[in-house]
């Protein structure tokens, strides 16, 4: 929980700076922070290095700066990353990037969701479902698709903090509970 609060505070600070500079800069900061986060999480060794307390903050900062220079980010994002390194919070870059993206999504009216089915859907079906859900929500929807054989049939839709479980597994569980209660 503490990590979430701390990462949200850092994300909020950079987000406010981006807002003061303009919408384009705010979006750029987010994209660059996400790119840095992706490069860090793509390598488990890198995240292990950043989480390892036996390496000094200066060593971690040097490696982070190399990553930042490789991606070639805005000077503001570079300064922000150096601040994280100075505070010993380099390993929080992915969490900060995630929080920053969530803030960008709120401002731009985008909501994220996940649709889980038993089997893989074709692209035509995916786009039809997504456009239908966007019409119902009245907002742009970033929908990811996943499969899970355990749901037996139907769908599970997660949007934000809401979950609509219309899976066969859930229906059978409800039926089982009703039978136990004698209904």
HUDABEL-V668861 format. One record per residue. RES is the residue in three letters. PSI is psi in radians with two decimals (999 if undefined). Layout:
res=(RES | RES)
psi=(PSI | PSI)
This chain:
res=(UNK | UNK | UNK | UNK | UNK | UNK | UNK | UNK | UNK | UNK | UNK | UNK | UNK | UNK | UNK | UNK | UNK | UNK | UNK | UNK | UNK | UNK | UNK | UNK | UNK | UNK | UNK | UNK | UNK | UNK | UNK | UNK | UNK | UNK | UNK | UNK | UNK | UNK | UNK | UNK | UNK | UNK | UNK | UNK | UNK | UNK | UNK | UNK | UNK | UNK | UNK | UNK | UNK | UNK | UNK | UNK | UNK | UNK | UNK | UNK | UNK | UNK | UNK | UNK | UNK | UNK | UNK | UNK | UNK | UNK | UNK | UNK | UNK | UNK | UNK | UNK | UNK | UNK | UNK | UNK | UNK | UNK | UNK | UNK | UNK | UNK | UNK | UNK | UNK | UNK | UNK | UNK | UNK | UNK | UNK | UNK | UNK | UNK | UNK | UNK | UNK | UNK | UNK | UNK | UNK | UNK | UNK | UNK | UNK | UNK | UNK | UNK | UNK | UNK | UNK | UNK | UNK | UNK | UNK | UNK | UNK | UNK | UNK | UNK | UNK | UNK | UNK | UNK | UNK | UNK | UNK | UNK | UNK | UNK | UNK | UNK | UNK | UNK | UNK | UNK | UNK | UNK | UNK | UNK | UNK | UNK | UNK | UNK | UNK | UNK | UNK | UNK | UNK | UNK | UNK | UNK | UNK | UNK | UNK | UNK | UNK | UNK | UNK | UNK | UNK | UNK | UNK | UNK | UNK | UNK | UNK | UNK | UNK | UNK | UNK | UNK | UNK | UNK | UNK | UNK | UNK | UNK | UNK)
psi=(-0.72 | -0.75 | -0.68 | -0.74 | -0.78 | -0.81 | -0.63 | -0.66 | -0.77 | -0.76 | -0.73 | -0.66 | -0.85 | -0.64 | -0.74 | -0.69 | -0.77 | -0.70 | -0.68 | -0.58 | -0.44 | 2.77 | -0.66 | -0.78 | -0.70 | -0.76 | -0.71 | -0.77 | -0.77 | -0.80 | -0.74 | -0.66 | -0.70 | -0.71 | -0.73 | -0.77 | -0.77 | -0.71 | -0.56 | -0.80 | -0.31 | -0.39 | 1.84 | -0.51 | -0.68 | -0.82 | -0.64 | -0.72 | -0.83 | -0.48 | -0.25 | 2.05 | -0.19 | -0.25 | 2.45 | 2.85 | -0.61 | -0.70 | -0.76 | -0.71 | -0.72 | -0.76 | -0.72 | -0.74 | -0.65 | -0.75 | -0.77 | -0.76 | -0.61 | -0.66 | -0.37 | 1.40 | 2.95 | 2.53 | -0.56 | -0.73 | -0.67 | -0.79 | -0.68 | -0.75 | -0.66 | -0.66 | -0.79 | -0.75 | -0.75 | -0.57 | 0.02 | 0.57 | 0.54 | -0.68 | -0.17 | -0.05 | -0.82 | -0.69 | -0.70 | -0.76 | -0.72 | -0.78 | -0.68 | -0.76 | -0.70 | -0.69 | -0.72 | -0.73 | -0.70 | -0.78 | -0.70 | -0.01 | 0.49 | 2.37 | 2.55 | 2.57 | 2.99 | 2.35 | 2.14 | 2.22 | 2.98 | -0.75 | 2.84 | 2.38 | 2.60 | 2.85 | -0.66 | -0.78 | -0.70 | -0.82 | -0.61 | -0.76 | -0.78 | -0.80 | -0.64 | -0.77 | -0.63 | -0.70 | -0.76 | -0.68 | -0.47 | 0.31 | 2.87 | 2.43 | 2.19 | 1.80 | 2.20 | 2.63 | 2.42 | 2.85 | 2.60 | 1.94 | -0.40 | -0.34 | -0.16 | -0.58 | 2.99 | -2.74 | 2.80 | 2.13 | 2.16 | 2.05 | 2.05 | -2.20 | 0.20 | 2.48 | 2.20 | 1.91 | 1.71 | 0.67 | 2.73 | -0.64 | -0.78 | -0.71 | -0.72 | -0.63 | -0.72 | -0.78 | -0.74 | -0.78 | -0.71 | -0.71 | -0.73 | -0.66 | -0.17 | 0.45 | 999)
